[in-house]
Amino acid sequence: MNFDGNETPGPRAEFDVSIILNVHDEARYVVRTLLSLEEAVRYARQLGSTFEIVVVLDRADRETDAIVQTYDYSAFNGASIVEVDHGSLGLSRNDGIRAARGTYIATADADDLISFDFYERMLAVATSSDRLTVIFPNYVIGFGETSYIWKFYGREHIGACDFFAQHPYVSRLFCHRRVFDELRFLDMSLDPRFAYEEWHFNSECLASGHDIQIAENTVLFYRQRQGSLLRRANALRNPVIPPSRLFRPYTYLRLNAPVFDAQKQPDTDPREALQLEDFTQKPGMIDILAAANRIDPTINLEILLRRKIQSNLPADRSASEAYFNLCHAVAGRQFTDVFLLPFLAAGGGEKYLISIAEALVDLEPAGRCLFLAGQPFDETAWLNRLPEGSVFVDLTRLTATPPSVDDIQLVTLRLLQNIVGVRRIHVKHSSYGDRFLKHFAAKIDGAEIYHYYFCDPSAEIFGRDFKNGYAFEVVSETADVIHAIVSDHTRHLSDAIDRIGRPIADKAHVLYTLCEPSPHETAQDEQPRQRLLWASRLDGQKRPDLLPLIARQLARERPEIVIEVFGTRSDARFDPAAFDGLPNLLYKGPFTRFETLPLASFDALLYTAAFDGLPNIILEAAAAGMPVLAPDVGGIGEFIDEETGYLIDSDVDRDAVAANYVKAIQMLYDNWPEARKRAARASDRLRQRHSRVAYLKRIGEIFKPVSALAKPRP
């Protein structure tokens, strides 16, 4: 018979068991598989059980088709052949189940073998269970290209949490057909985003409240060969399963609370008892191995005896525990926007994203924001500045031992796949965010992804300036999954468009930072104080190493001018002791917010950087009415020019850069009235381009209202 997926199910319960055998291109193996199935069926029929076999031919090659069509199926009580054209294991299994007429369903693949008492033991477990139960073999023996022995444990040792990072069972299952009244195998079709139909199906079984049990002493002989669907799925880049109800926060918490209850005493780990001798000395086990070897000599006991027994017991539960704790933080809440940050620090990038979150919530009061931080950081800042109703979670602190980088990525993916209501995902350039964009963003449906791209780092190597193009490469490689690329200035986006072209041209958006002039602008005296302010991080990007060079040259030209430095050391390679011994360069320690500095004590902001976007601190200095001296890097030139400040040519060697700063400082003090005019013009530019009115207008142009976005998949 042929199926297209829309047929009405036929009569049921004519047999005790329907074996659904999926066949594709296994001409070399399928006869041995059928002989093994016949042996198990004959054994079980001695107790009166009845069996049918449903062979599903899915795009079978000519030789395989000929074998299946002419095979003698008289060992079974019934047989049928279903021909489909899916190229999908999941859809083929569903069609076979739809055609089946048995009370119980047993899946099978056309290159494996089973122990001769397999079905008799499976039936015994199934008929004695008082709830719908999915049953798996007790042992899996790999043979062929690789050999192994695995022991499988049931729910007494395997929790729902153990489905989080991997599938603890195999594709061979046995269950009542009523399980399939609600559930179906998904169509993966080797979609590069997803794989593992059975992992997903069994996760859904747990979410539906079904039990999982093991049929003691049953054995699946699992052929290992090139070109199998499993091998091809494993070869996919970052293969994961589609969203599953198991990983919805409330469901995950409910099913895993007993596992992660701190008061629960740990079970005895049965791994210590896994001895090869115990396996071979089990009653009847040698008979099972010998029977399988008679059908397929590739099942080589001599090789197997040199293997250690492994198990499906979890090596650790750090990732699943981290997700459990994350579910605690978000359960019962709905979020419209999720922000992926490396950490929440008192920095310009963080302030930029917080302003966006505030604006989105202001425009749509029902909106709620979730902030996820994925990289270690000593101290979280600005929690009190997040919009009302926001939740912040530091993913690196979800467990006593920090989760691995891979675990953090998987935890993020599972949540974004399975949390309800998310319409927008905002990703700040960082190791955490970039990795997620490259490997997992394509696996998220129903939410628009916004990538924030401020600058490309650069470094001096062999006397030449080289860009670290990792951030650029992320934009290039993820352009197809990103809805919008947002930057705080035009220059960077224009450069990216020139190099990438059309894939990002329509997705690139400039959103100038919100920063309005202070109602209490710092009054600039008629006569300057001869003091300059430097305030930033002490790291390679901000070039604090230039300050001693500037100070030494300035001491010769204008010894009365003093530079005061405020900043937190964030790079172990720079030591503030480099400032020592220079009377005109004073290190004043860290600061948290620009407006808390004694701004009235300074004449101007001296800003240095090797690379940048449009730094927030320059805008804040302009808002305070301070003149600004800054390098011509990134988007700084879009705000600071000869009309609004002092733009420094920094595309020269370090000594020349320092000399350029000294010349600009002299120009500032030599014509102080002009410096005050430039500061005033910078304030005017700030009002025109960075005002709240202009900002909210641009927010409305870049971000669609939540009501206009497609609803995520339920």
C-alpha positions in Angstrom: 0.0 0.0 0.0 1.1 3.6 -0.5 0.7 6.5 2.0 0.8 10.2 1.5 0.3 11.0 5.2 -3.5 11.8 5.1 -5.0 8.3 5.3 -7.7 7.3 7.8 -6.4 4.7 10.2 -7.5 1.2 9.4 -8.9 -1.5 11.9 -6.8 -2.0 15.0 -6.1 -4.6 17.7 -6.0 -7.6 15.3 -2.6 -8.5 16.7 -0.8 -8.2 20.0 2.2 -6.5 18.5 2.9 -4.6 15.3 6.6 -4.4 14.4 7.3 -1.2 12.4 10.4 -1.9 10.3 11.8 1.1 8.5 13.8 0.3 5.3 15.8 2.6 3.0 19.0 1.2 1.5 19.9 -1.8 3.7 20.0 -4.5 1.0 23.1 -6.0 2.5 21.6 -6.2 6.0 17.9 -6.5 5.9 17.7 -10.3 5.5 19.7 -10.7 8.7 17.4 -8.2 10.5 14.3 -10.2 9.3 15.8 -13.5 10.4 16.4 -12.0 13.9 12.9 -10.6 14.1 11.5 -14.0 13.0 13.4 -15.7 15.8 12.1 -13.3 18.4 8.5 -13.6 17.1 8.6 -17.4 17.1 9.9 -17.4 20.6 7.1 -15.1 21.8 4.4 -16.9 19.8 4.9 -20.0 21.9 3.1 -18.2 24.7 0.2 -17.3 22.3 1.1 -13.8 21.4 0.4 -12.6 17.8 2.5 -10.4 15.6 2.4 -8.5 12.4 5.2 -6.8 10.6 4.7 -3.6 8.8 7.6 -2.9 6.5 7.9 0.8 5.5 9.9 1.4 2.3 11.0 5.0 2.2 12.7 5.8 -1.1 14.2 2.3 -1.0 16.8 1.4 -3.7 15.9 -1.2 -6.2 17.8 -4.0 -4.6 16.4 -3.4 -1.1 12.9 -3.1 -2.6 13.2 -6.4 -4.4 14.3 -8.2 -1.2 11.4 -6.8 0.8 8.8 -7.4 -1.8 9.7 -11.1 -2.3 10.5 -12.1 1.3 8.6 -14.9 3.0 6.8 -13.4 6.0 5.0 -16.6 7.1 6.7 -16.5 10.5 4.5 -13.5 11.3 0.7 -13.6 11.9 0.3 -10.8 9.4 2.5 -8.7 7.1 2.1 -5.5 5.0 4.3 -3.3 3.0 3.9 0.5 3.0 5.7 2.5 0.3 6.3 6.2 1.0 8.4 9.0 -0.5 9.5 11.0 2.5 13.2 10.7 3.0 12.3 11.1 6.7 12.6 8.5 9.4 10.0 10.3 11.5 7.3 10.5 8.9 8.0 6.9 7.7 7.6 5.6 11.3 4.3 7.5 11.6 2.9 6.0 8.4 3.9 2.5 9.6 2.2 3.1 12.9 -0.9 4.4 11.1 -1.1 1.2 9.1 -0.5 -1.1 12.1 -3.2 -3.2 13.6 -1.6 -4.3 16.8 -2.2 -3.3 20.4 1.4 -2.6 21.0 3.9 -0.9 18.7 7.6 -2.0 18.4 9.9 0.1 16.2 12.8 -1.5 14.3 15.5 -0.6 11.8 16.6 -2.7 8.9 20.2 -3.2 9.9 20.0 -4.3 13.6 19.3 -7.5 15.4 17.6 -8.3 18.7 17.8 -11.0 21.4 15.5 -14.0 20.7 13.4 -13.3 23.9 13.2 -9.6 23.1 9.4 -9.4 22.4 8.4 -11.9 25.0 10.1 -9.8 27.7 8.9 -6.4 26.3 5.3 -7.7 26.3 5.6 -8.9 29.9 6.7 -5.4 31.1 4.0 -3.6 29.0 1.1 -5.8 30.1 2.1 -5.5 33.8 2.3 -1.7 33.8 -0.7 0.3 35.1 0.1 3.4 33.0 1.3 4.1 29.5 4.9 3.1 29.4 7.7 3.3 26.8 10.0 0.3 27.1 13.7 0.1 26.0 16.2 -2.8 25.9 18.4 -3.5 28.9 21.6 -3.8 26.8 22.8 -2.3 23.5 25.7 -4.0 21.8 27.4 -2.1 19.1 29.0 -4.1 16.3 30.5 -3.4 12.9 32.8 -0.5 12.5 32.9 0.0 16.3 32.1 -2.4 19.2 30.7 -1.6 22.6 28.4 -2.9 25.4 26.0 -0.4 27.0 23.7 -1.2 29.9 20.5 0.9 30.0 18.8 1.8 33.3 15.2 2.9 33.8 13.6 5.8 35.7 15.0 4.7 39.0 18.3 6.1 37.9 17.5 8.2 34.8 15.5 11.4 35.4 13.8 13.7 33.0 16.8 16.0 33.5 19.0 13.4 31.8 17.2 14.2 28.5 18.5 17.8 28.7 21.9 17.4 27.1 21.7 14.0 25.4 19.3 11.2 24.7 19.8 8.5 27.3 18.1 5.8 25.3 18.1 4.5 21.7 15.7 4.4 18.7 14.3 1.0 19.5 11.1 1.4 21.6 8.1 -0.7 22.6 4.8 0.9 23.8 1.0 0.7 23.7 -0.4 2.2 20.5 -2.4 4.7 22.6 0.8 6.6 23.1 0.6 7.5 19.4 -3.0 8.8 19.7 -1.4 12.0 21.1 2.2 11.9 19.9 4.0 11.6 16.6 7.6 11.5 15.4 8.6 14.8 13.9 9.9 15.2 10.4 13.5 16.1 10.7 14.5 15.3 7.1 18.0 15.9 8.2 17.2 19.6 8.6 20.5 21.2 9.4 18.9 22.8 12.4 17.6 19.7 14.1 18.0 16.0 14.4 17.2 13.0 16.6 13.5 12.1 16.2 13.5 9.6 19.0 15.2 11.9 21.5 12.4 14.5 20.9 9.7 11.8 20.9 10.8 10.3 24.2 11.1 13.8 25.7 7.5 14.4 24.7 6.5 11.1 26.3 7.9 12.3 29.6 6.1 15.7 29.3 2.9 13.8 28.7 3.3 11.8 31.9 4.2 8.5 30.4 6.6 6.1 32.2 9.9 4.7 30.9 10.9 1.2 31.9 13.6 -1.3 30.9 12.9 -4.9 29.9 15.4 -6.9 31.9 18.1 -8.8 29.9 16.8 -7.8 26.5 19.5 -7.0 24.0 19.6 -4.8 20.9 22.5 -5.4 18.5 23.1 -2.0 17.0 25.0 -2.0 13.8 27.6 0.7 13.4 28.2 1.7 9.8 29.0 4.6 7.6 26.1 6.4 6.0 23.5 5.5 8.6 20.9 8.1 9.5 22.3 8.3 13.0 25.9 8.8 11.7 24.7 11.5 9.4 22.7 13.2 12.1 25.7 13.1 14.5 27.8 14.8 11.7 25.5 17.8 11.6 26.9 21.0 13.1 25.6 21.5 16.6 22.7 19.0 16.3 19.9 19.5 18.8 16.3 18.5 19.0 13.4 20.9 18.2 11.5 22.6 21.1 9.9 20.1 23.4 7.3 20.5 26.1 9.7 18.7 28.5 11.8 21.9 28.6 9.0 24.3 29.3 9.9 25.8 32.7 6.9 24.6 34.7 7.1 21.1 33.3 10.8 20.9 33.8 10.6 22.1 37.4 7.7 19.7 38.2 9.4 16.6 36.8 12.9 17.3 38.2 12.2 18.7 41.6 12.9 15.3 43.2 16.3 15.0 41.5 17.5 18.5 42.6 15.9 18.5 46.0 18.8 19.4 48.3 17.4 17.2 51.1 17.3 14.1 48.9 20.0 11.6 49.6 21.8 10.5 46.4 21.1 7.0 45.1 23.9 4.5 45.1 25.7 4.8 41.8 25.3 1.4 40.1 28.3 2.1 37.8 30.6 0.5 40.4 28.9 -2.8 39.7 29.3 -2.7 35.9 31.5 -5.8 35.3 31.8 -7.7 32.1 31.7 -11.0 33.9 28.3 -10.0 35.4 27.0 -9.5 31.9 28.3 -12.7 30.4 27.2 -14.8 33.4 23.6 -13.6 33.3 21.4 -16.7 32.8 20.9 -17.2 29.1 23.1 -14.3 27.9 25.7 -16.5 26.2 22.8 -18.3 24.4 21.5 -14.9 23.2 25.0 -13.9 22.0 25.5 -17.2 20.2 22.1 -17.0 18.5 22.8 -13.5 17.2 26.3 -14.6 16.1 24.7 -17.5 14.1 22.6 -15.0 12.2 25.4 -12.3 11.8 29.0 -13.4 12.5 29.9 -9.7 12.6 28.7 -9.8 16.2 32.1 -10.9 17.4 32.2 -12.1 21.0 36.0 -12.2 21.0 36.1 -8.4 20.4 33.2 -7.7 22.8 35.1 -9.5 25.6 37.8 -6.9 25.4 35.3 -4.0 26.0 34.3 -2.4 29.2 30.6 -2.1 30.0 29.3 1.5 29.8 25.9 2.8 30.8 23.4 5.6 30.1 23.9 6.9 33.6 24.7 10.7 33.4 28.4 11.6 33.7 27.2 14.8 35.4 24.0 16.9 35.6 25.6 20.4 35.7 23.9 21.6 32.5 20.5 20.2 33.5 20.8 21.6 37.1 21.7 25.0 35.7 18.6 24.9 33.5 16.5 23.8 36.5 17.7 26.8 38.5 17.1 29.1 35.4 13.5 27.8 35.2 13.0 28.7 38.8 14.0 32.3 38.0 11.6 32.6 35.0 8.7 30.3 35.7 5.4 32.0 35.7 6.7 35.0 33.9 6.3 36.1 30.3 8.9 38.1 28.5 8.7 40.0 25.2 12.4 40.8 25.0 15.5 38.8 25.9 18.9 40.4 26.1 22.0 38.3 25.8 25.0 40.1 27.5 28.4 39.0 28.5 27.8 40.6 31.9 26.0 43.6 33.4 28.7 46.2 34.0 28.7 49.9 34.4 29.7 50.4 30.7 28.6 52.3 27.7 27.4 49.1 25.8 25.3 48.0 28.8 23.8 51.5 29.1 23.0 51.5 25.4 21.0 48.3 25.7 19.3 49.3 29.0 18.1 52.5 27.2 16.6 50.4 24.4 14.8 48.1 27.0 13.4 51.2 28.8 12.2 52.7 25.5 10.5 49.5 24.4 8.7 49.1 27.8 7.7 52.8 27.7 6.2 52.4 24.3 4.5 49.1 25.2 3.9 49.0 29.0 3.0 45.3 28.8 6.5 44.4 27.6 8.9 42.6 30.0 12.6 42.1 29.6 14.8 39.2 30.6 18.6 39.8 30.8 20.9 36.8 30.5 24.6 37.2 31.3 26.8 34.4 29.9 30.4 35.3 30.9 32.0 35.5 34.3 32.4 38.9 35.9 33.3 39.9 39.4 30.5 42.3 40.3 27.2 42.9 38.6 26.2 46.6 38.3 23.1 48.6 37.4 20.4 46.1 38.4 18.5 49.1 39.7 18.5 50.7 36.3 16.7 47.8 34.5 13.1 48.5 33.5 10.4 47.6 36.0 9.4 44.0 35.8 12.8 42.9 34.4 14.6 39.7 35.5 18.4 39.4 35.4 20.1 36.0 35.5 23.8 35.4 35.7 24.1 32.1 33.9 27.6 31.6 35.2 26.3 31.4 38.8 23.4 29.0 38.3 25.4 26.1 40.0 28.0 25.8 42.7 30.6 25.0 40.0 30.2 27.4 37.1 28.7 25.8 34.0 30.9 25.2 31.0 30.8 27.5 28.0 28.9 24.7 26.1 26.5 24.2 29.0 25.7 27.9 29.0 25.0 27.9 25.3 22.7 24.9 25.6 20.9 26.4 28.6 20.3 29.6 26.6 19.0 27.6 23.6 16.6 25.4 25.6 15.1 28.5 27.3 14.6 30.5 24.2 13.2 27.5 22.3 10.6 26.8 25.0 9.7 30.0 26.9 6.4 31.5 25.9 5.9 35.0 24.5 9.4 36.1 23.4 9.2 38.3 20.3 12.7 39.9 20.2 16.1 38.6 21.1 18.9 41.3 21.5 22.5 40.1 21.3 25.4 42.2 22.3 28.7 41.5 20.6 30.6 39.2 23.0 32.1 35.8 23.2 28.8 34.5 24.6 26.5 36.4 22.2 28.6 35.7 19.1 28.8 32.0 19.8 25.1 31.8 20.2 24.5 33.7 17.0 26.8 31.5 15.0 25.7 28.1 16.3 22.1 28.4 17.7 20.3 31.5 16.6 18.9 29.6 13.5 17.2 27.1 15.8 15.0 29.8 17.3 11.5 30.3 15.7 9.0 33.1 16.3 11.4 35.8 17.5 13.3 38.5 15.7 17.0 38.7 16.4 18.8 42.0 16.8 22.6 42.1 16.8 24.4 45.1 18.3 27.7 45.8 16.5 29.7 48.7 17.8 33.3 48.2 16.7 36.0 45.8 15.5 38.9 45.5 17.9 42.4 46.2 16.5 45.9 45.8 17.6 49.4 46.9 16.5 51.4 44.0 15.2 54.8 44.5 13.6 54.2 48.2 13.7 51.0 48.0 11.6 47.4 48.2 12.7 45.5 44.9 12.3 41.8 44.5 12.9 40.5 41.5 14.8 37.7 40.7 12.4 35.8 38.2 14.6 32.9 40.6 15.2 32.7 41.4 11.5 32.8 37.7 10.6 29.9 37.1 13.0 27.9 39.7 11.1 28.8 38.2 7.8 28.1 34.6 8.7 24.8 35.2 10.6 23.3 37.8 8.3 20.6 35.3 7.2 19.3 34.7 10.7 19.6 38.3 12.0 16.6 40.6 11.6 18.5 43.7 12.2 22.1 44.9 12.9 22.1 47.9 15.1 25.0 50.3 15.8 25.5 53.6 17.6 27.1 55.2 14.6 27.1 55.1 10.8 30.7 54.6 9.9 31.0 51.0 11.1 27.8 49.9 9.4 28.8 51.6 6.2 32.2 49.7 6.2 30.4 46.4 6.8 27.9 47.0 4.0 30.8 47.9 1.6 32.4 44.5 2.4 29.3 42.3 2.7 26.8 44.0 0.5 23.1 43.2 0.0 22.7 40.5 2.7 22.9 43.2 5.4 22.2 46.5 3.5 18.5 46.5 4.4 19.1 45.2 7.9 21.6 47.8 9.1 20.2 50.5 11.4 21.9 53.4 13.2 20.4 54.2 16.6 22.3 57.1 18.2 22.7 56.8 21.9 20.1 58.5 24.0 21.9 61.3 25.9 20.4 64.7 26.6 22.2 67.8 27.8 22.2 68.0 31.6 19.9 70.6 33.1 22.9 71.5 35.3 25.6 71.8 32.7 29.1 72.3 34.2 29.8 76.1 34.0 33.0 76.8 32.1 34.9 79.5 33.9 36.3 82.5 32.0 39.8 81.2 32.9 40.6 77.4 32.7 41.7 75.4 35.8 44.6 73.7 33.9 43.2 70.2 34.7 42.1 67.5 32.3 39.8 64.5 33.0 40.5 61.0 31.7 37.8 58.5 32.7 37.5 55.0 31.3 38.5 51.4 31.7 42.2 50.6 32.1 42.6 48.2 29.3 44.1 47.9 25.8 41.1 49.3 24.0 41.2 52.5 25.9 45.0 53.0 25.5 45.9 54.3 29.0 49.5 53.5 28.0 49.4 56.7 25.9 48.9 58.8 29.0 52.5 58.7 30.3 53.7 59.6 26.8 51.3 62.5 26.7 52.2 63.6 30.2 55.9 63.6 29.5 55.5 65.7 26.3 53.0 68.0 28.1 55.4 68.5 31.0 57.9 70.1 28.6 55.4 72.3 26.8 52.8 73.1 29.4 53.9 71.9 32.8 51.1 73.6 34.7 48.5 71.2 33.1 47.6 68.1 35.1 45.7 65.0 33.9 43.6 63.2 36.5 42.8 59.5 35.7 39.7 57.7 36.9 39.1 54.1 35.9 38.9 50.4 36.9 41.7 48.1 35.9 40.1 45.4 33.6 43.2 44.1 31.9 46.0 42.4 33.9 48.5 43.5 31.2 48.2 47.2 32.3 49.4 48.3 35.7 48.4 51.7 37.0 51.9 51.9 38.5 52.9 53.1 35.0 51.5 56.5 36.1 53.8 56.8 39.1 56.6 59.4 39.1 54.8 61.8 36.8 53.6 64.9 38.8 51.2 66.0 36.0 49.5 62.5 35.8 47.5 61.5 38.8 45.6 58.2 39.2 42.4 58.7 41.3 41.0 55.2 41.3 37.8 53.7 39.9 34.4 55.3 39.3 30.9 54.0 38.7 29.1 56.8 36.9 30.4 59.8 34.9 28.0 62.3 36.6 29.4 61.3 40.0 32.9 62.6 39.1 33.9 66.1 40.2 33.2 67.5 36.7 33.4 71.1 37.8 37.1 70.7 38.6 38.1 69.9 35.1 38.4 71.9 31.9 37.8 69.1 29.3 37.6 65.4 28.7 40.7 63.8 27.4 39.7 60.5 25.7 41.9 57.9 24.2 41.1 54.6 22.4 42.6 52.2 19.8 39.1 51.4 18.5 35.6 52.3 19.4 32.1 53.0 18.4 30.6 56.3 19.6 31.5 56.2 23.3 28.9 57.1 25.7 31.3 59.1 27.9 32.0 61.5 25.1 28.3 62.2 24.8 28.0 62.6 28.6 30.9 65.1 28.6 29.1 67.1 25.9 25.9 66.9 27.9 27.8 68.4 30.8 29.1 71.2 28.7 32.7 70.0 28.6 35.0 70.3 25.6 36.2 66.9 24.3 39.5 65.8 22.9 39.2 62.4 21.2 40.8 60.2 18.5 39.3 59.8 15.1 38.4 56.1 15.4 35.0 54.4 14.9 32.1 56.7 15.1 33.7 59.5 17.2 34.2 61.6 14.1 30.4 61.7 13.6 30.1 63.7 16.7 33.4 65.3 17.4 34.9 67.5 14.6 36.5 70.9 14.4 33.1 72.5 15.1 32.3 70.5 18.2 35.6 69.5 19.8 39.2 68.4 19.0 39.5 65.3 16.8 42.9 63.7 17.1 44.7 61.9 14.2 45.6 58.5 15.8 46.6 56.6 12.7 50.3 57.0 13.4 52.8 55.6 15.8 52.4 56.0 19.6 54.9 58.9 20.0 53.2 60.8 17.1 49.8 60.2 18.6 50.9 61.5 21.9 52.3 64.6 20.1 49.0 65.1 18.3 47.2 65.1 21.7 49.6 67.6 23.1 49.1 69.9 20.1 45.3 69.7 20.6 45.6 70.4 24.3 47.7 73.5 23.5 45.1 74.6 21.0 42.4 74.2 23.6 44.2 76.3 26.2 45.6 78.9 23.7 42.1 79.8 22.6 39.8 79.0 25.6 36.9 81.1 24.3 36.8 78.9 21.1 37.0 75.8 23.3 33.8 76.9 25.1 32.1 77.6 21.8 33.0 74.1 20.5 31.5 72.7 23.7 28.3 74.7 23.2 28.0 73.5 19.6 28.5 69.9 20.8 25.6 70.4 23.2 23.5 71.7 20.3 24.4 68.6 18.2 23.4 66.4 21.2 20.0 68.0 21.4 19.3 67.5 17.7 20.6 63.9 17.3 20.5 62.3 20.7 17.3 63.8 22.3 14.6 61.6 23.7 12.2 62.7 21.0 14.7 61.7 18.2 15.6 58.5 20.1 12.0 57.3 20.5 11.2 58.1 16.9 14.1 55.9 15.8 13.1 53.1 18.2 9.7 53.0 16.6 11.3 52.8 13.1 13.7 50.0 14.0 11.6 47.8 16.3 8.1 46.7 15.3 5.5 46.8 18.0 5.0 43.4 19.8 1.5 43.2 18.5 2.8 43.4 14.9 5.3 40.5 15.4 4.5 36.9 14.5 3.5 35.0 17.6 6.0 32.3 18.6 5.1 28.7 18.2 3.0 27.4 21.1 
